[in-house]
Amino acid sequence: MPPPPEYFCTGNIAKGFKLKNMSQSVFYHAGCPVCVSAEHDIVNLIGAANVEVVHLGEDKARIAEAEAAGVQSVPALLTPNGHVLHINFGAAMADVKA
Amino acid sequence: MPPPPEYFCTGNIAKGFKLKNMSQSVFYHAGCPVCVSAEHDIVNLIGAANVEVVHLGEDKARIAEAEAAGVQSVPALLTPNGHVLHINFGAAMADVKA
């Protein structure tokens, strides 16, 4: 069978993209006491369904993603519109990576 | 007419207390660009009805209240349970008071 013409969508264009709730915020932390307290406050304020919690100490694969988003210290909240709110101060990203 | 017995509530016990929505947070700021950006993010995240916005530069009478709550810099969010989330860094309270 010949390949489909180029204007046909062969169905794998979106391969590699992860489905994500675009209205969700991401809370990055490293398990420190300042982080845990801020996490409780943020979840209480905006609701658990609206925030993905990422522990960078346990999930080091996501450190690069956090840094690319502008996270300089933890705890930090990445809002749905791409702003980073650095909340109090738990640890610098350099310490999280160490 | 004799005064009412002491077990009567004469209706002014709550005088001087301001009615307040206890589930409301308070966002303290000083009008700086960092503050304005964070204010928009916080209002978007938790809803305008759930946060009282206080401009300490225009309402200096509330600086003492903010400091008593633990606010050290602005912008800061005082949560309903009394925690202070210092968000990014706009200005120190010393500069707000100046």
N, CA and C atoms of all chains as a GROMACS GRO file, in nm:
protein
  588
    1MET      N    1   0.085  -0.120   0.000
    1MET     CA    2   0.000   0.000   0.000
    1MET      C    3   0.089   0.125   0.000
    2PRO      N    4   0.056   0.223  -0.083
    2PRO     CA    5   0.138   0.345  -0.084
    2PRO      C    6   0.117   0.425   0.045
    3PRO      N    7   0.212   0.507   0.083
    3PRO     CA    8   0.191   0.589   0.204
    3PRO      C    9   0.077   0.686   0.183
    4PRO      N   10   0.007   0.725   0.289
    4PRO     CA   11  -0.104   0.820   0.274
    4PRO      C   12  -0.051   0.955   0.229
    5PRO      N   13  -0.135   1.032   0.156
    5PRO     CA   14  -0.090   1.166   0.118
    5PRO      C   15  -0.055   1.249   0.241
    6GLU      N   16   0.027   1.351   0.219
    6GLU     CA   17   0.080   1.425   0.334
    6GLU      C   18  -0.026   1.496   0.416
    7TYR      N   19  -0.142   1.526   0.350
    7TYR     CA   20  -0.243   1.598   0.427
    7TYR      C   21  -0.326   1.505   0.515
    8PHE      N   22  -0.293   1.376   0.514
    8PHE     CA   23  -0.362   1.284   0.605
    8PHE      C   24  -0.292   1.286   0.740
    9CYS      N   25  -0.371   1.292   0.845
    9CYS     CA   26  -0.313   1.276   0.978
    9CYS      C   27  -0.299   1.128   1.005
   10THR      N   28  -0.178   1.081   1.025
   10THR     CA   29  -0.160   0.937   1.046
   10THR      C   30  -0.178   0.898   1.192
   11GLY      N   31  -0.212   0.993   1.275
   11GLY     CA   32  -0.257   0.955   1.410
   11GLY      C   33  -0.151   0.954   1.518
   12ASN      N   34  -0.027   0.992   1.484
   12ASN     CA   35   0.073   0.990   1.590
   12ASN      C   36   0.139   1.127   1.611
   13ILE      N   37   0.070   1.230   1.560
   13ILE     CA   38   0.129   1.363   1.571
   13ILE      C   39   0.151   1.405   1.716
   14ALA      N   40   0.057   1.366   1.802
   14ALA     CA   41   0.065   1.410   1.941
   14ALA      C   42   0.152   1.316   2.025
   15LYS      N   43   0.213   1.215   1.961
   15LYS     CA   44   0.294   1.119   2.038
   15LYS      C   45   0.403   1.195   2.115
   16GLY      N   46   0.423   1.158   2.235
   16GLY     CA   47   0.527   1.222   2.314
   16GLY      C   48   0.475   1.337   2.399
   17PHE      N   49   0.357   1.384   2.369
   17PHE     CA   50   0.298   1.488   2.454
   17PHE      C   51   0.217   1.421   2.565
   18LYS      N   52   0.235   1.472   2.686
   18LYS     CA   53   0.163   1.417   2.798
   18LYS      C   54   0.035   1.498   2.816
   19LEU      N   55  -0.076   1.428   2.831
   19LEU     CA   56  -0.200   1.501   2.859
   19LEU      C   57  -0.189   1.566   2.996
   20LYS      N   58  -0.230   1.689   3.004
   20LYS     CA   59  -0.215   1.764   3.129
   20LYS      C   60  -0.335   1.855   3.147
   21ASN      N   61  -0.381   1.863   3.270
   21ASN     CA   62  -0.486   1.957   3.303
   21ASN      C   63  -0.424   2.096   3.305
   22MET      N   64  -0.456   2.177   3.203
   22MET     CA   65  -0.388   2.305   3.188
   22MET      C   66  -0.432   2.409   3.291
   23SER      N   67  -0.536   2.379   3.368
   23SER     CA   68  -0.575   2.475   3.472
   23SER      C   69  -0.511   2.439   3.605
   24GLN      N   70  -0.428   2.335   3.603
   24GLN     CA   71  -0.367   2.290   3.728
   24GLN      C   72  -0.235   2.363   3.753
   25SER      N   73  -0.211   2.395   3.879
   25SER     CA   74  -0.082   2.449   3.920
   25SER      C   75   0.008   2.332   3.958
   26VAL      N   76   0.140   2.360   3.967
   26VAL     CA   77   0.234   2.259   4.013
   26VAL      C   78   0.308   2.314   4.135
   27PHE      N   79   0.303   2.240   4.244
   27PHE     CA   80   0.373   2.280   4.366
   27PHE      C   81   0.500   2.196   4.376
   28TYR      N   82   0.615   2.262   4.363
   28TYR     CA   83   0.744   2.194   4.373
   28TYR      C   84   0.797   2.209   4.514
   29HIS      N   85   0.842   2.100   4.572
   29HIS     CA   86   0.899   2.109   4.708
   29HIS      C   87   1.008   2.003   4.723
   30ALA      N   88   1.071   2.003   4.840
   30ALA     CA   89   1.179   1.908   4.864
   30ALA      C   90   1.166   1.841   5.000
   31GLY      N   91   1.044   1.841   5.052
   31GLY     CA   92   1.020   1.767   5.176
   31GLY      C   93   1.062   1.837   5.304
   32CYS      N   94   1.116   1.959   5.292
   32CYS     CA   95   1.161   2.030   5.413
   32CYS      C   96   1.040   2.079   5.493
   33PRO      N   97   1.059   2.112   5.622
   33PRO     CA   98   0.945   2.156   5.704
   33PRO      C   99   0.874   2.279   5.647
   34VAL      N  100   0.951   2.375   5.595
   34VAL     CA  101   0.890   2.494   5.534
   34VAL      C  102   0.802   2.451   5.416
   35CYS      N  103   0.853   2.353   5.339
   35CYS     CA  104   0.778   2.304   5.222
   35CYS      C  105   0.648   2.238   5.263
   36VAL      N  106   0.654   2.152   5.365
   36VAL     CA  107   0.536   2.075   5.406
   36VAL      C  108   0.427   2.169   5.456
   37SER      N  109   0.467   2.268   5.536
   37SER     CA  110   0.370   2.365   5.587
   37SER      C  111   0.305   2.444   5.473
   38ALA      N  112   0.388   2.490   5.380
   38ALA     CA  113   0.336   2.568   5.266
   38ALA      C  114   0.246   2.480   5.179
   39GLU      N  115   0.283   2.352   5.165
   39GLU     CA  116   0.200   2.261   5.084
   39GLU      C  117   0.059   2.251   5.143
   40HIS      N  118   0.051   2.234   5.274
   40HIS     CA  119  -0.081   2.225   5.338
   40HIS      C  120  -0.161   2.353   5.313
   41ASP      N  121  -0.094   2.467   5.328
   41ASP     CA  122  -0.164   2.594   5.309
   41ASP      C  123  -0.215   2.608   5.166
   42ILE      N  124  -0.129   2.575   5.069
   42ILE     CA  125  -0.168   2.591   4.928
   42ILE      C  126  -0.282   2.496   4.893
   43VAL      N  127  -0.273   2.370   4.938
   43VAL     CA  128  -0.378   2.274   4.908
   43VAL      C  129  -0.510   2.318   4.971
   44ASN      N  130  -0.503   2.371   5.094
   44ASN     CA  131  -0.625   2.422   5.158
   44ASN      C  132  -0.684   2.539   5.081
   45LEU      N  133  -0.596   2.624   5.028
   45LEU     CA  134  -0.645   2.746   4.962
   45LEU      C  135  -0.702   2.720   4.824
   46ILE      N  136  -0.633   2.637   4.744
   46ILE     CA  137  -0.676   2.625   4.605
   46ILE      C  138  -0.736   2.489   4.572
   47GLY      N  139  -0.729   2.394   4.667
   47GLY     CA  140  -0.792   2.264   4.647
   47GLY      C  141  -0.698   2.162   4.588
   48ALA      N  142  -0.700   2.041   4.643
   48ALA     CA  143  -0.608   1.935   4.601
   48ALA      C  144  -0.622   1.902   4.452
   49ALA      N  145  -0.744   1.916   4.399
   49ALA     CA  146  -0.766   1.881   4.258
   49ALA      C  147  -0.700   1.980   4.164
   50ASN      N  148  -0.665   2.099   4.217
   50ASN     CA  149  -0.612   2.204   4.131
   50ASN      C  150  -0.460   2.216   4.138
   51VAL      N  151  -0.396   2.125   4.209
   51VAL     CA  152  -0.251   2.137   4.222
   51VAL      C  153  -0.185   1.999   4.219
   52GLU      N  154  -0.082   1.988   4.135
   52GLU     CA  155  -0.001   1.867   4.132
   52GLU      C  156   0.118   1.891   4.224
   53VAL      N  157   0.142   1.800   4.317
   53VAL     CA  158   0.252   1.816   4.412
   53VAL      C  159   0.370   1.731   4.365
   54VAL      N  160   0.486   1.796   4.347
   54VAL     CA  161   0.605   1.726   4.298
   54VAL      C  162   0.717   1.741   4.402
   55HIS      N  163   0.764   1.628   4.453
   55HIS     CA  164   0.875   1.624   4.549
   55HIS      C  165   1.004   1.607   4.469
   56LEU      N  166   1.079   1.717   4.455
   56LEU     CA  167   1.198   1.713   4.369
   56LEU      C  168   1.310   1.629   4.429
   57GLY      N  169   1.306   1.608   4.561
   57GLY     CA  170   1.408   1.522   4.621
   57GLY      C  171   1.387   1.377   4.582
   58GLU      N  172   1.260   1.338   4.564
   58GLU     CA  173   1.230   1.199   4.529
   58GLU      C  174   1.214   1.181   4.378
   59ASP      N  175   1.193   1.290   4.308
   59ASP     CA  176   1.165   1.283   4.164
   59ASP      C  177   1.262   1.378   4.092
   60LYS      N  178   1.391   1.341   4.101
   60LYS     CA  179   1.496   1.431   4.050
   60LYS      C  180   1.486   1.451   3.898
   61ALA      N  181   1.416   1.360   3.831
   61ALA     CA  182   1.400   1.375   3.686
   61ALA      C  183   1.323   1.502   3.651
   62ARG      N  184   1.251   1.557   3.746
   62ARG     CA  185   1.169   1.676   3.715
   62ARG      C  186   1.237   1.807   3.756
   63ILE      N  187   1.360   1.798   3.807
   63ILE     CA  188   1.432   1.920   3.846
   63ILE      C  189   1.454   2.011   3.724
   64ALA      N  190   1.492   1.951   3.611
   64ALA     CA  191   1.518   2.032   3.491
   64ALA      C  192   1.392   2.106   3.446
   65GLU      N  193   1.278   2.036   3.453
   65GLU     CA  194   1.149   2.097   3.418
   65GLU      C  195   1.119   2.216   3.509
   66ALA      N  196   1.145   2.198   3.639
   66ALA     CA  197   1.118   2.305   3.735
   66ALA      C  198   1.208   2.425   3.706
   67GLU      N  199   1.336   2.399   3.682
   67GLU     CA  200   1.428   2.509   3.654
   67GLU      C  201   1.391   2.582   3.525
   68ALA      N  202   1.349   2.504   3.424
   68ALA     CA  203   1.309   2.566   3.297
   68ALA      C  204   1.188   2.656   3.316
   69ALA      N  205   1.102   2.620   3.414
   69ALA     CA  206   0.983   2.702   3.440
   69ALA      C  207   1.016   2.827   3.521
   70GLY      N  208   1.141   2.832   3.575
   70GLY     CA  209   1.181   2.951   3.650
   70GLY      C  210   1.190   2.932   3.800
   71VAL      N  211   1.180   2.807   3.846
   71VAL     CA  212   1.187   2.780   3.990
   71VAL      C  213   1.331   2.797   4.038
   72GLN      N  214   1.351   2.886   4.134
   72GLN     CA  215   1.485   2.914   4.187
   72GLN      C  216   1.504   2.858   4.326
   73SER      N  217   1.395   2.841   4.398
   73SER     CA  218   1.401   2.783   4.532
   73SER      C  219   1.269   2.710   4.556
   74VAL      N  220   1.270   2.625   4.658
   74VAL     CA  221   1.146   2.556   4.697
   74VAL      C  222   1.110   2.597   4.839
   75PRO      N  223   0.982   2.594   4.875
   75PRO     CA  224   0.868   2.560   4.791
   75PRO      C  225   0.836   2.669   4.690
   76ALA      N  226   0.781   2.626   4.576
   76ALA     CA  227   0.740   2.720   4.472
   76ALA      C  228   0.616   2.666   4.404
   77LEU      N  229   0.530   2.760   4.362
   77LEU     CA  230   0.407   2.722   4.293
   77LEU      C  231   0.412   2.777   4.151
   78LEU      N  232   0.403   2.686   4.054
   78LEU     CA  233   0.394   2.726   3.914
   78LEU      C  234   0.246   2.738   3.880
   79THR      N  235   0.202   2.859   3.843
   79THR     CA  236   0.059   2.880   3.817
   79THR      C  237   0.025   2.835   3.675
   80PRO      N  238  -0.106   2.817   3.646
   80PRO     CA  239  -0.144   2.773   3.512
   80PRO      C  240  -0.099   2.869   3.401
   81ASN      N  241  -0.080   2.998   3.434
   81ASN     CA  242  -0.035   3.091   3.330
   81ASN      C  243   0.116   3.105   3.324
   82GLY      N  244   0.187   3.015   3.395
   82GLY     CA  245   0.332   3.010   3.380
   82GLY      C  246   0.412   3.095   3.476
   83HIS      N  247   0.344   3.162   3.570
   83HIS     CA  248   0.417   3.241   3.669
   83HIS      C  249   0.466   3.151   3.782
   84VAL      N  250   0.582   3.184   3.837
   84VAL     CA  251   0.633   3.109   3.951
   84VAL      C  252   0.620   3.195   4.077
   85LEU      N  253   0.550   3.141   4.176
   85LEU     CA  254   0.541   3.207   4.306
   85LEU      C  255   0.635   3.135   4.401
   86HIS      N  256   0.746   3.201   4.439
   86HIS     CA  257   0.835   3.144   4.539
   86HIS      C  258   0.776   3.175   4.676
   87ILE      N  259   0.748   3.072   4.753
   87ILE     CA  260   0.674   3.088   4.878
   87ILE      C  261   0.767   3.062   4.996
   88ASN      N  262   0.782   3.165   5.081
   88ASN     CA  263   0.876   3.154   5.193
   88ASN      C  264   1.010   3.106   5.138
   89PHE      N  265   1.087   3.036   5.215
   89PHE     CA  266   1.214   2.986   5.161
   89PHE      C  267   1.251   2.859   5.235
   90GLY      N  268   1.256   2.749   5.159
   90GLY     CA  269   1.295   2.622   5.219
   90GLY      C  270   1.437   2.586   5.181
   91ALA      N  271   1.464   2.585   5.050
   91ALA     CA  272   1.595   2.546   5.002
   91ALA      C  273   1.615   2.600   4.861
   92ALA      N  274   1.741   2.631   4.830
   92ALA     CA  275   1.774   2.673   4.694
   92ALA      C  276   1.777   2.550   4.603
   93MET      N  277   1.754   2.572   4.474
   93MET     CA  278   1.757   2.460   4.380
   93MET      C  279   1.894   2.392   4.381
   94ALA      N  280   2.002   2.468   4.403
   94ALA     CA  281   2.135   2.408   4.408
   94ALA      C  282   2.142   2.300   4.518
   95ASP      N  283   2.075   2.326   4.630
   95ASP     CA  284   2.076   2.228   4.739
   95ASP      C  285   1.989   2.107   4.707
   96VAL      N  286   1.881   2.132   4.634
   96VAL     CA  287   1.792   2.022   4.595
   96VAL      C  288   1.865   1.927   4.500
   97LYS      N  289   1.950   1.986   4.413
   97LYS     CA  290   2.022   1.904   4.315
   97LYS      C  291   2.138   1.828   4.378
   98ALA      N  292   2.189   1.876   4.490
   98ALA     CA  293   2.308   1.815   4.551
   98ALA      C  294   2.277   1.674   4.602
   99MET      N  295  -3.629   5.379   8.522
   99MET     CA  296  -3.630   5.232   8.507
   99MET      C  297  -3.500   5.177   8.565
  100PRO      N  298  -3.506   5.072   8.648
  100PRO     CA  299  -3.381   5.017   8.704
  100PRO      C  300  -3.298   4.951   8.594
  101PRO      N  301  -3.168   4.940   8.614
  101PRO     CA  302  -3.087   4.873   8.511
  101PRO      C  303  -3.125   4.726   8.501
  102PRO      N  304  -3.107   4.664   8.386
  102PRO     CA  305  -3.143   4.521   8.373
  102PRO      C  306  -3.050   4.436   8.458
  103PRO      N  307  -3.098   4.317   8.503
  103PRO     CA  308  -3.010   4.228   8.579
  103PRO      C  309  -2.886   4.189   8.496
  104GLU      N  310  -2.783   4.151   8.566
  104GLU     CA  311  -2.655   4.129   8.498
  104GLU      C  312  -2.660   4.018   8.393
  105TYR      N  313  -2.755   3.924   8.413
  105TYR     CA  314  -2.757   3.815   8.316
  105TYR      C  315  -2.828   3.853   8.186
  106PHE      N  316  -2.873   3.974   8.179
  106PHE     CA  317  -2.933   4.022   8.054
  106PHE      C  318  -2.822   4.072   7.961
  107CYS      N  319  -2.832   4.033   7.836
  107CYS     CA  320  -2.740   4.091   7.738
  107CYS      C  321  -2.798   4.223   7.694
  108THR      N  322  -2.728   4.330   7.717
  108THR     CA  323  -2.783   4.461   7.682
  108THR      C  324  -2.754   4.498   7.537
  109GLY      N  325  -2.692   4.409   7.465
  109GLY     CA  326  -2.686   4.427   7.321
  109GLY      C  327  -2.564   4.498   7.267
  110ASN      N  328  -2.468   4.530   7.353
  110ASN     CA  329  -2.352   4.600   7.299
  110ASN      C  330  -2.222   4.524   7.327
  111ILE      N  331  -2.237   4.396   7.363
  111ILE     CA  332  -2.118   4.316   7.397
  111ILE      C  333  -2.021   4.308   7.279
  112ALA      N  334  -2.075   4.299   7.158
  112ALA     CA  335  -1.988   4.281   7.042
  112ALA      C  336  -1.940   4.414   6.984
  113LYS      N  337  -1.976   4.524   7.053
  113LYS     CA  338  -1.937   4.656   7.003
  113LYS      C  339  -1.784   4.663   6.989
  114GLY      N  340  -1.739   4.717   6.882
  114GLY     CA  341  -1.594   4.731   6.864
  114GLY      C  342  -1.534   4.616   6.788
  115PHE      N  343  -1.605   4.505   6.779
  115PHE     CA  344  -1.553   4.396   6.698
  115PHE      C  345  -1.601   4.413   6.555
  116LYS      N  346  -1.511   4.393   6.462
  116LYS     CA  347  -1.548   4.406   6.322
  116LYS      C  348  -1.590   4.268   6.271
  117LEU      N  349  -1.701   4.262   6.204
  117LEU     CA  350  -1.740   4.134   6.145
  117LEU      C  351  -1.640   4.099   6.036
  118LYS      N  352  -1.597   3.978   6.034
  118LYS     CA  353  -1.494   3.936   5.939
  118LYS      C  354  -1.524   3.795   5.892
  119ASN      N  355  -1.506   3.773   5.764
  119ASN     CA  356  -1.518   3.640   5.708
  119ASN      C  357  -1.394   3.562   5.746
  120MET      N  358  -1.409   3.468   5.841
  120MET     CA  359  -1.292   3.400   5.896
  120MET      C  360  -1.229   3.300   5.798
  121SER      N  361  -1.297   3.273   5.687
  121SER     CA  362  -1.235   3.182   5.590
  121SER      C  363  -1.159   3.261   5.484
  122GLN      N  364  -1.155   3.394   5.503
  122GLN     CA  365  -1.090   3.478   5.405
  122GLN      C  366  -0.942   3.495   5.437
  123SER      N  367  -0.860   3.495   5.332
  123SER     CA  368  -0.719   3.527   5.346
  123SER      C  369  -0.702   3.677   5.330
  124VAL      N  370  -0.585   3.728   5.371
  124VAL     CA  371  -0.554   3.870   5.351
  124VAL      C  372  -0.424   3.879   5.271
  125PHE      N  373  -0.430   3.948   5.159
  125PHE     CA  374  -0.312   3.969   5.076
  125PHE      C  375  -0.259   4.110   5.103
  126TYR      N  376  -0.140   4.118   5.165
  126TYR     CA  377  -0.078   4.248   5.193
  126TYR      C  378   0.021   4.281   5.083
  127HIS      N  379   0.013   4.403   5.034
  127HIS     CA  380   0.108   4.443   4.931
  127HIS      C  381   0.138   4.591   4.943
  128ALA      N  382   0.228   4.640   4.856
  128ALA     CA  383   0.265   4.781   4.863
  128ALA      C  384   0.265   4.846   4.725
  129GLY      N  385   0.193   4.784   4.632
  129GLY     CA  386   0.177   4.844   4.500
  129GLY      C  387   0.294   4.826   4.404
  130CYS      N  388   0.398   4.755   4.448
  130CYS     CA  389   0.514   4.735   4.361
  130CYS      C  390   0.480   4.635   4.249
  131PRO      N  391   0.558   4.634   4.140
  131PRO     CA  392   0.527   4.544   4.028
  131PRO      C  393   0.522   4.396   4.069
  132VAL      N  394   0.615   4.354   4.156
  132VAL     CA  395   0.612   4.215   4.204
  132VAL      C  396   0.481   4.187   4.278
  133CYS      N  397   0.438   4.288   4.356
  133CYS     CA  398   0.313   4.273   4.432
  133CYS      C  399   0.192   4.259   4.340
  134VAL      N  400   0.186   4.345   4.238
  134VAL     CA  401   0.070   4.347   4.148
  134VAL      C  402   0.059   4.215   4.073
  135SER      N  403   0.173   4.164   4.026
  135SER     CA  404   0.173   4.037   3.955
  135SER      C  405   0.127   3.924   4.046
  136ALA      N  406   0.181   3.921   4.167
  136ALA     CA  407   0.143   3.816   4.262
  136ALA      C  408  -0.003   3.827   4.301
  137GLU      N  409  -0.053   3.951   4.313
  137GLU     CA  410  -0.194   3.970   4.348
  137GLU      C  411  -0.284   3.908   4.242
  138HIS      N  412  -0.253   3.932   4.115
  138HIS     CA  413  -0.333   3.874   4.008
  138HIS      C  414  -0.331   3.722   4.016
  139ASP      N  415  -0.212   3.666   4.040
  139ASP     CA  416  -0.200   3.520   4.047
  139ASP      C  417  -0.281   3.463   4.163
  140ILE      N  418  -0.271   3.527   4.279
  140ILE     CA  419  -0.341   3.477   4.398
  140ILE      C  420  -0.493   3.489   4.380
  141VAL      N  421  -0.538   3.601   4.326
  141VAL     CA  422  -0.682   3.619   4.306
  141VAL      C  423  -0.734   3.516   4.205
  142ASN      N  424  -0.656   3.491   4.099
  142ASN     CA  425  -0.695   3.389   4.002
  142ASN      C  426  -0.703   3.251   4.066
  143LEU      N  427  -0.608   3.222   4.156
  143LEU     CA  428  -0.600   3.088   4.214
  143LEU      C  429  -0.707   3.062   4.319
  144ILE      N  430  -0.730   3.160   4.406
  144ILE     CA  431  -0.820   3.130   4.519
  144ILE      C  432  -0.952   3.206   4.512
  145GLY      N  433  -0.964   3.299   4.416
  145GLY     CA  434  -1.092   3.367   4.396
  145GLY      C  435  -1.100   3.498   4.474
  146ALA      N  436  -1.149   3.601   4.409
  146ALA     CA  437  -1.154   3.735   4.469
  146ALA      C  438  -1.236   3.737   4.597
  147ALA      N  439  -1.338   3.651   4.605
  147ALA     CA  440  -1.424   3.653   4.723
  147ALA      C  441  -1.354   3.597   4.846
  148ASN      N  442  -1.243   3.524   4.822
  148ASN     CA  443  -1.175   3.458   4.933
  148ASN      C  444  -1.053   3.533   4.983
  149VAL      N  445  -1.029   3.651   4.930
  149VAL     CA  446  -0.909   3.724   4.971
  149VAL      C  447  -0.937   3.873   4.981
  150GLU      N  448  -0.896   3.930   5.094
  150GLU     CA  449  -0.904   4.075   5.112
  150GLU      C  450  -0.768   4.131   5.072
  151VAL      N  451  -0.767   4.230   4.984
  151VAL     CA  452  -0.642   4.289   4.938
  151VAL      C  453  -0.617   4.419   5.014
  152VAL      N  454  -0.503   4.428   5.079
  152VAL     CA  455  -0.468   4.547   5.159
  152VAL      C  456  -0.340   4.609   5.105
  153HIS      N  457  -0.350   4.734   5.063
  153HIS     CA  458  -0.234   4.809   5.012
  153HIS      C  459  -0.174   4.886   5.131
  154LEU      N  460  -0.063   4.836   5.184
  154LEU     CA  461  -0.006   4.895   5.305
  154LEU      C  462   0.051   5.035   5.281
  155GLY      N  463   0.083   5.065   5.154
  155GLY     CA  464   0.133   5.198   5.124
  155GLY      C  465   0.022   5.302   5.136
  156GLU      N  466  -0.101   5.262   5.103
  156GLU     CA  467  -0.214   5.355   5.110
  156GLU      C  468  -0.289   5.345   5.240
  157ASP      N  469  -0.270   5.234   5.312
  157ASP     CA  470  -0.345   5.208   5.435
  157ASP      C  471  -0.245   5.176   5.545
  158LYS      N  472  -0.167   5.279   5.581
  158LYS     CA  473  -0.057   5.258   5.676
  158LYS      C  474  -0.106   5.219   5.815
  159ALA      N  475  -0.234   5.246   5.842
  159ALA     CA  476  -0.288   5.209   5.972
  159ALA      C  477  -0.288   5.058   5.992
  160ARG      N  478  -0.279   4.982   5.883
  160ARG     CA  479  -0.284   4.836   5.896
  160ARG      C  480  -0.146   4.771   5.897
  161ILE      N  481  -0.040   4.852   5.894
  161ILE     CA  482   0.095   4.797   5.898
  161ILE      C  483   0.119   4.720   6.028
  162ALA      N  484   0.073   4.777   6.140
  162ALA     CA  485   0.095   4.712   6.270
  162ALA      C  486   0.025   4.576   6.273
  163GLU      N  487  -0.096   4.571   6.217
  163GLU     CA  488  -0.172   4.445   6.211
  163GLU      C  489  -0.095   4.341   6.130
  164ALA      N  490  -0.039   4.385   6.017
  164ALA     CA  491   0.036   4.292   5.931
  164ALA      C  492   0.159   4.240   6.004
  165GLU      N  493   0.231   4.330   6.070
  165GLU     CA  494   0.352   4.288   6.142
  165GLU      C  495   0.318   4.192   6.256
  166ALA      N  496   0.208   4.222   6.326
  166ALA     CA  497   0.167   4.134   6.436
  166ALA      C  498   0.132   3.995   6.385
  167ALA      N  499   0.084   3.987   6.261
  167ALA     CA  500   0.048   3.857   6.202
  167ALA      C  501   0.173   3.782   6.153
  168GLY      N  502   0.288   3.852   6.147
  168GLY     CA  503   0.411   3.785   6.107
  168GLY      C  504   0.460   3.824   5.969
  169VAL      N  505   0.400   3.926   5.909
  169VAL     CA  506   0.441   3.968   5.775
  169VAL      C  507   0.577   4.040   5.783
  170GLN      N  508   0.676   3.990   5.712
  170GLN     CA  509   0.811   4.048   5.715
  170GLN      C  510   0.845   4.120   5.586
  171SER      N  511   0.777   4.081   5.478
  171SER     CA  512   0.798   4.147   5.349
  171SER      C  513   0.668   4.136   5.271
  172VAL      N  514   0.658   4.218   5.167
  172VAL     CA  515   0.540   4.211   5.080
  172VAL      C  516   0.586   4.174   4.939
  173PRO      N  517   0.503   4.110   4.860
  173PRO     CA  518   0.368   4.065   4.893
  173PRO      C  519   0.368   3.945   4.988
  174ALA      N  520   0.262   3.936   5.069
  174ALA     CA  521   0.246   3.824   5.161
  174ALA      C  522   0.099   3.790   5.173
  175LEU      N  523   0.073   3.662   5.191
  175LEU     CA  524  -0.065   3.616   5.207
  175LEU      C  525  -0.082   3.557   5.346
  176LEU      N  526  -0.174   3.616   5.423
  176LEU     CA  527  -0.209   3.562   5.554
  176LEU      C  528  -0.326   3.466   5.534
  177THR      N  529  -0.305   3.338   5.566
  177THR     CA  530  -0.410   3.239   5.542
  177THR      C  531  -0.511   3.240   5.656
  178PRO      N  532  -0.629   3.180   5.634
  178PRO     CA  533  -0.731   3.180   5.739
  178PRO      C  534  -0.684   3.114   5.869
  179ASN      N  535  -0.586   3.023   5.860
  179ASN     CA  536  -0.537   2.959   5.983
  179ASN      C  537  -0.418   3.032   6.045
  180GLY      N  538  -0.390   3.152   5.996
  180GLY     CA  539  -0.290   3.235   6.061
  180GLY      C  540  -0.148   3.219   6.009
  181HIS      N  541  -0.128   3.138   5.905
  181HIS     CA  542   0.006   3.124   5.848
  181HIS      C  543   0.033   3.238   5.751
  182VAL      N  544   0.158   3.280   5.745
  182VAL     CA  545   0.197   3.384   5.649
  182VAL      C  546   0.279   3.321   5.538
  183LEU      N  547   0.234   3.337   5.415
  183LEU     CA  548   0.310   3.293   5.298
  183LEU      C  549   0.374   3.417   5.236
  184HIS      N  550   0.505   3.426   5.248
  184HIS     CA  551   0.578   3.536   5.181
  184HIS      C  552   0.600   3.493   5.037
  185ILE      N  553   0.549   3.571   4.944
  185ILE     CA  554   0.548   3.532   4.804
  185ILE      C  555   0.646   3.618   4.726
  186ASN      N  556   0.742   3.553   4.661
  186ASN     CA  557   0.848   3.626   4.591
  186ASN      C  558   0.902   3.735   4.683
  187PHE      N  559   0.949   3.843   4.632
  187PHE     CA  560   0.996   3.949   4.721
  187PHE      C  561   0.979   4.082   4.652
  188GLY      N  562   0.895   4.166   4.711
  188GLY     CA  563   0.874   4.299   4.656
  188GLY      C  564   0.946   4.405   4.737
  189ALA      N  565   0.919   4.405   4.868
  189ALA     CA  566   0.980   4.505   4.956
  189ALA      C  567   0.975   4.454   5.100
  190ALA      N  568   1.075   4.497   5.178
  190ALA     CA  569   1.075   4.466   5.320
  190ALA      C  570   0.976   4.557   5.392
  191MET      N  571   0.925   4.512   5.506
  191MET     CA  572   0.831   4.595   5.582
  191MET      C  573   0.896   4.728   5.621
  192ALA      N  574   1.025   4.727   5.647
  192ALA     CA  575   1.095   4.851   5.684
  192ALA      C  576   1.080   4.956   5.573
  193ASP      N  577   1.085   4.911   5.448
  193ASP     CA  578   1.070   5.004   5.336
  193ASP      C  579   0.926   5.051   5.321
  194VAL      N  580   0.833   4.963   5.352
  194VAL     CA  581   0.691   4.999   5.344
  194VAL      C  582   0.659   5.108   5.446
  195LYS      N  583   0.723   5.097   5.564
  195LYS     CA  584   0.696   5.193   5.672
  195LYS      C  585   0.763   5.328   5.646
  196ALA      N  586   0.868   5.328   5.565
  196ALA     CA  587   0.945   5.452   5.544
  196ALA      C  588   0.863   5.557   5.471
   0.00000   0.00000   0.00000
